[in-house]
């Protein structure tokens, strides 16, 4: 009798037909595919970023890191709190400023940077540099990141504190997120960054 047609007995003595080699091979292939899918899902790397600052120069790091990590296959979450929430605010993100005081890399001394109107000057200088170098805008980086699957979270406490409306944020931003969710996300992440 060949292995393809043999019968086996069960515990109660009733004979069952053994699966054929083709059926066993198909089942093994199915199990290998399931295992590969489960392994791929479990082996995904995760990055969690906390964005706390809303100046023009501090808006770029979390967005560039998030989009780059997503391009490398990371599951990325960016939790925006306090002034970092302005990055996700559709109107405010278009008017982020660059402070000329306390920034050691600014081309003006602090005493000059403290003069009225200097933040406008330094912001204009930076915006010109961004434009001249064809660097992506904040809006473009947010849209690209969202398209790549980055999850942007808006801190609920900060939304209430600042009096923002949830409709003021870019489409795709997850609102109503609290610190407990952010902490759990960081605990599950392979990389945690505070920007």
N, C-alpha and C positions, 0 to 999 in steps of 0.2 A: 504494500500500500504506500502511495507517495505521500510526502508531507503536505501536498496541496489539498488532499481529500481526507486526511485522517480525522477520526473523531476522538474527543476526549470526554471523560466522565466527570460529572460535577459531584459535589459532596453528597447529593441525594441519590446518586447512582444513575441519573438520567444522562444519556449521551448527548453532547453538543458537538456541532461541526466546528472544527478548528479553522481559523481564518487562513486564507490562501497566502502564499508568499507575496503576491501582488497587493493584497489587502494590507498585509503587515508593512510592506514597503511604503504604501500610501500613508498609513498611519504614522510611521516613523518620520516621513517627510512633513506631515502636518504638525507633529510635535516639535520638530526642529524649527519650523517656521514660527510657531508660537513662542518657543524659547528665544529665538532671535529677536522677535518683536518685544518681548518682555525685557530682555537684556538691553535692547536699544533704548526702551523707555526708561529703565532704571539707571542706565549709565549716563544719562544726560547731565551735563554740568550746569550748575546754577550760580548766578551772580545776583547779589542784592546790594543796591546802592541807596544811600540816604542823601538826599539833596536838601541842604538847609539854607543856602545863600541864593539871592536873586539878583545879583549884579551881572552885568554883561559878561565880564570875564569869568564868573563862576557858573554861568549857565552852560558854557561849552563842555567842561570836563565830564559831568554826568551823562550828557547826551552823546558825546563822542565815545566814551567808555561803553555805554549801553549799546549803541548801534554796532560798535566793533565786536563786542562780546557776542551779540546776537548773530553777527555774520560768521563767527567761529562756532556756532551751534549751541551757545549757552542759552539757558532759559533765564531771562533777565527781568528783574523787577526794580523799579526806581520809586522810592517813597519820598514824596516832596512834602516838606513841613516848613513852617514859618516862612521866611522870605523866599525860600526855594519854591514855594507854591506859585510865585509870580511867573516862573518859567512855563507853567502849564496854563496860565491864565491867557486866554486868546488875545486880549487887548494889551495887557500889561507886558506880555512877553515881547511885544513889538517896540517897547519903549524902555527897555532895561538900560540902566546907567552904569558908568564906570567911575568909581570914586578915585579922585586924584590925591586924596589924603590917606596916609598910612599904607600906601602901596609902594614898596621899595623899588619896583621896576618901572614906575612912572618917570617920564623924562623931565619932571618938574619937581623942585624941592617942596616939602610939605608946607612951608610958609607961603609959597606961591599957590600951591594947590588949594589952600584954604580960602583964597579970594573968591568972592561971589562970581558965579558963572564958570568956574574952572571945571566943574564936573561935566558941564555941557561941552566944553572944549575937548577934554580928554575922551569923552564918549564919542564925539564926532571924529576925533583922530582914530580911535579904534574901529569905528564903523567904516571909515575910509580904508583902513588897512584890510579889514574883512572883505570889503568890496573889491579892492585892488587885487587881492590874492584869490578871488573867486571862491572864497570859503562859504560853505553852506550857512544859511541863516538859521536862527533858532527854530523858526517855523518849519523849515525844510528838514532839519535834524529830527524834530518831533515826528513829523509825518513819515519820514524814512524809518525811524525806530518803531513806530506803530505798525507800519507795513511789515516789518521784520519780526513782529510778535512781542516786542518789548511791552511790558505792562507798566504803565505810569499810574501811580496811586497818589491821590490827593488826601492829605491828612484832614479828617473830619473836624477835629478840634480847631485846627488853624482856619478852616473854611468859616466856621462859626465865629472865631475870634476876630478875623479880618472882615467879617460881614460880606463874604463873597457868595454869589449865587452859583449853584452847581452847574447851571447852564453857561457860565462864563468860561468854562474850560474847553480845551480842544475836544472834538469828538473822539471817543475811544479812551479817554482818561477815566479811570475808575475812581469814583468819589465815595465818601462814606467809610474810608478806611481808617482804622484806629491804630494806636501804638502796639496793641497786642498782636494784631495781624502782622505789622512790620517786624516785630521781634520774632514771631514764629517763622516768618519768611527768612530772616537773617539766620536763624538757628538751622534751617534746612539748606542754606546756601553753602557752596564750596568757597566762594569769595564774598566777603562783606566789605563795603567801602563807605566811608562817611565823607561827603564832599561839602 
